[in-house]
Amino acid sequence: MPVGTRGTIKGILPALVAQTGSQIVLNNTYHLMLRPGSELIQRMGGVHAFMNWNGPILTDSGGYQAFSLAATNKVTDEGVTFKSIVDGAVILLTPERAMQVQNELGPDIMMALDDCPPSISPASDDRDEAQVQRVSQVVARDAAAGARSDTFDLIKRLDIANERTVRWLERCKAAHRRPGEQSLFGIVQGGTDPQRRTWCAERVCNIDLPGYAIGGVAVGEAPEQIAAVVRHTAPLLPDAKPRYLMGVGYERDLLAAVLAGVDMFDCVLPTRNGRNANAFTAAGQVRLRNAKFAEDQGPIEAGCDCHSCDPARHGWVTPGGRPFSRGYLRHLFMVGEMLGPILVTLHNLRHFQRFMSDLRERIVDDDWSGLLRRWPVAAAGLGPGMNALRAT
């Protein structure tokens, strides 16, 4: 599911998003609550009419911003207190307020407010500096709120988040005013601890909802840890309801999660990387700013049917039916022309939709060795639990 944080997939017309194979998009509750405001969007007919997207929309709850913007937030049992990135105003986002905002926005799927804890200790030495700094901000914020002592205790923090997530989910369900029109999903937390994942999954799934999500991954863990968490947690969620893995991810992560039984995914990777000249291919990423592509006349990826690699398929008449070359795309990025990010974003969106389509077909015919031959990038970094698949 492509991420349209502020009511748009950056730089891409809604019709072109749909042409990549995308059937559902995400909006961000926190950002739309701040600008232009959920009440205004409701008066404009809801998010579908507001952004002219004639398909399903999912909104997150704003809970992740409590982690990602930790330096300006405070979490208590009542809710999350934000300092607005727009005007500095202090805003309290409670479970009830999160439901009110999403009821007003009018998405098809809405997420419960949850408490997303850090996945690692700030003393960790095996993560990038920015991630450790972010976790340190979470720790300092929670200590200032009196949640616990100044000594960081990851296990205690996971327990607090689990208990709070369940209590907030109960409050969200009680406050949900449009259950016949909008599906509320609960979120399972627990960090990388299997026991705590099980604890949270049991209690979240005891609350009857249309779907359930795995949250709190891709917030600092290694790929092997993400896969292990998903393999443990996904089977704990109801078999007959959608299972949604939030914020993931790379091809290897998607493959591991699908094999574990996950149905839905979102990630900013296709669009964010596309805007930064990084194109995804079946063999790995292509960094188009590299000087070696200056005179490269080939497409981003031969055989891809996206707007950039195969414009004729989409009704774009080019000299000799040529694709947009890597050399041309590099030029666009080097001179700051907006067409470069547009074309590479379209390619990346199509890349991941093609990959997901192939995964759906493999579920039917069970030809996983064929998938890895077509998508070698998906085999890169697979954990030990995937050895059997690699050897098939």
N, C-alpha and C positions, 0 to 999 in steps of 0.2 A: 504494500500500500504506500504510494508516494506521500510524502509529508508536505502539506501546504500550510505552514505554520500560521500565517496571517490571512488565510482565506485565498491563497493562490499558490500554485506550484511556480516558483520564481521564474519569470520570463517565458512561460509556456502557456499558449492558449488552451483553454479547457478541451477543445475538440482534438488538439494534438496530443494532450495527455491521454485521452481515451483511445486514440489511434495506436498508442504504444502497447495497448492491451490492459491498461489500468482500469479496473472496474470500480474501485473505491479509493477515496483519498482521506487524509487526516487533516484536521484543524487543531490548533492549540488553544485550549480554553483560557489559559492565563493571558496570552497575548490579545486574544479577541475581547476578553473582559476589559482589558485596559484601553484598547483602541480597536474599533470605534465604540465598543460597549455592547453587551448582549441585548440590552433593551432596544437599542437602535436596530440591531440586526433582526430582532423579532418583528419590529415595525416594518422592516423591509421584506418580510416574508420568510425569514429564517436563512440559514447558511446556504442552502441549495439555491434559492433564488438570488441571494446576495452575491454569490460568486459564479452564478450561471453554470453550476455543475449538475447535470441531469443524471446523477447516480448516487449510490450510498456515500455517506460521510461518517467518519468516526472522530470523536473528539476525546482527547485525553483530559484528565481531571485538573491538571495544574500541580499535582503532587510531585512530579519529577523536578519542577522548578525549585522546590524546597531543597533539592540536592544540588542541582546545577548552578543555582544562584545563591549558594549557602551563605555567602558573606553578607547578604542583605536580608536574610530571612530568619525567622525564629519559629520553631515547631513546639507546640504544647499539645496536651490532650484535646484542647478546644479546637485547634486547627493550625493553619500556617499563616503567620503574619509576614506579609511581603512589603518591601519598600518598592513602590512602583518605579519601573525603569523609565517611565514617561515623564512624571513630574515629581517623583519622590514621595508621593502620598503613601501613608501607611494603610494597607488593606489586609483585612482578616479573611482568609478563605477557610471556612468551615465545611464539613461535609454537606450541610444544608445549603450553604451558599454555592458550593460546586454543583449541586443538583439544580438549583434555581437557574444558574447561568447556563448550564447545558440544556435544560428544558427550554429556555428562551432562545438559545442558538438553534435548536431543532435538529441535531444530527440523528442518524439512524441508530448508531451505537455510541454509548457514552460510558466513560470509565469512572469507577468509584475513586474517591480521594483516598490515597494510600500514603504511607510513610516509607519512603525509599531510603534505607540506611546505606552508609558507605560499605563497600565490599572488602576493604583492606584497612589495616592500621596505618596511620600517618608515619609510623616508623619503618614501613616496608621499604626495602631497597631493591625490589625487583619490578617496579613500575615506573612510568615516566614521571618526571618532576611535577608537571602540571596536574596529573591525577592525584599525586600525594598531597599537593598543596590544596586541591579541592576538598579532599577528605579531611585535611587539617582544619579547613574552614567549617566543615560540618561539625567536627568535634568541638571547636571553640564556640560555635553557635549554640550547640546543645548544652554545653557546660554553663554558658551565660544564662540559658533558660532554666537552669536548675534541674535538668533532666537526670543528672548523675554527677559524680565527682569529676574533678579535672583530669584524673588518670583515665586514659582511654581504655575502655573495656569493650572490645568488639562484640563478644557474646552477649553482654548485657544490652548493648545497643540493638542487636538483632532481636532480642526478646522484646524490648520496648517497641520496636517497629512492628513486630508481628502482632502483639496484643493491640496496639493502636490501630493497625490496619483492619483488624477484624471488627473492632468497636466502630470505626469510621464507616465500614461497609454496612453494618446494621443501621447506622444513622442515615447513610445514603439511600438505602432501600426504602426506609420509612419516609424520607423527604421527596422521593421521586414522584412527580405529579403526572407523568405521561407514560406509564409502563406499557400501555397498549400500542403506543406509537414509537417508542424509543427503547432499545434494548440496553439494559444496564449490565456491564461486565464487572466482576470482582477480580482483584489482583492478588496473587500469591507472592509473598516476600519470603525472607529467610536467608539471604546471602548465599554463600557457598556451602552452608552447613546442611547436610541431608536431613538430619533429625529436625531441624527447625523448618525446613521446607515442608516436611511431612506434617508437622504440627499446624503450620499455617494453611496448607492445602486442605486438611481435614475440616478445619473450622470455616474457611472461606466457602468450600463446596457444600457445607451443611446449610448455607443460605441459598435458597433456590433462585437461580438467575438464568438468563438466556445464554450466557457464555462466561468463560473464565480466562484469565491471562496470567502469564508468568512475568513478573516484573523484577526489577533489581538486578538484571544481568546487563552486560555490556557497559558497566560503570567502573571498569578498572581491572576486570579479571582477564586472565589469559584465555585463548580460544579453547584449550582443553578443559578449563574450569567451566566455561559457558556450556560446553557440550555435556559435561558431567551433570551440571545442575539441571539441564533440560531433560536429559535421559532419566534422571531420577524423578523430576516433578511432573512431566507431561502425563505419564500413566496414572498419576494420582487424580487427574482431572476427569470429569465425566466424559465417557466415551461418545455419547450421542450429542454433545454440545460443542460449539467451536472452542478451540484452544488457540490462544493468541500469545505469541512471544513478542514482547515489546522491545523496540529499538534495535533489532537484529536483522540483517547484518551482512557480512561477507558470504560468498557462495558456500564456503566450507561450513559456516554456521547454519545456513539455511538447510543444507543437505542433512547435517546431523540432526537438526530439529525436526525435519519432515520424517526422517526415519524413526524418531522418537514419538511421532504422532501429533505434531503441531500442525495447525491449519492456516494460521494467519500471521503476517509479519509486517512490520513497517521499519523504515530506516531512512535517514537523511543522506546516506552514502551516495546513491545515484545522482542526486541533484547537487549536493554540496561539492562532490568531486567533479561533477560536470562543469560547474562554474569555475573550477580551479584547474582546468586543462588536464584532468586525469580521467582517462577513458577506460572502462572495464571491457575486457575481452575474455573469451573462453580460455586463453592461455595466461591471462594476468593483466595487470594494469599497464596502460600506455600513457606515459607522461609527455604530453604533446608539446610542452615548452622546450623539450630537449632539442639541441641544435641538429642532431642527426636526422630530424624529420623535415628540415627546411626545404628540401627538394624531393620529398617523398610524395609520389603521385598516387599512391594507393589509398584506399579508404581506411577508416579506423580498423575495420575488421572485415575481411573478405567473407561473403556469405551472409552477413547481417542484413536484415531487411528494414533497417531504421531509415528515418528521413535523411540522415547524413550519408550513410553507406549505400543506400539504394533509393535516391530521390525519385527516380522514374516510377517506382512502385506507388509513390504517393502523388503522382501527377505533376511532378516538377520536371519540366523539360530543360535538360542541360546539354551542352555541346557533346554530341556523341554518346549521350546517356551516361556521362561520367559521374562518379560520386564526388562528394566534397573531399578533397585530398587532405592527407595529414599535413602536407606542406601549407595548404591554404588555411587550415584550422590553426596551425601554429602561428601563422601570420596574424590572424584575427586576435589571438590572445596577446601576441607581442605588442600590438598597436592598440589594444584595449577596445576592440569592436565587440558589441554585444552579441553579434551573430555567432561568435565562437562558443560562448557559454550556452547559448540556445541549442545549437546543433549537438554539442557533446552531452548536454543534459538529456536531449531526446534519445540519443544513442544509449546512454546509460540506463534510462528508464526501460527502453526496449530490451536491452541486454538482460535485465533482471526478470522482465516478464517472459522472455523466451526461456530463460532458465527455469522459472516456476512452471511454465507450460510443459517443459520436458519432464520435470519432476512429477507432475500430475499423470503424465502418460506412463511413467515408470511404475507408479503405484498400481496401474492396471496390468502392465505386461511383465513387471518384475525384472526388467533388463537393466540392472544397475551398473554392470560392467560397461555396457554401451554408453551410459550417461557419463561415466568417468572418462571414456575415450573422447567424447565430444566436449567435455568440460573439464580438462585437466586442472584448471584453477580450483575446482571444488575438492580435489584430492589433496591440495597443498595444506599441510598443517593438521591433517586429520589425526585425532587422538588414537591411543592404543585400542580403544573400543571399536574403531573403524577398520582395523586391520583386515577383518574378514571381508568387508566390502571391497577394500582395495585389491584383495587377492582374487576376487570373483572372476 
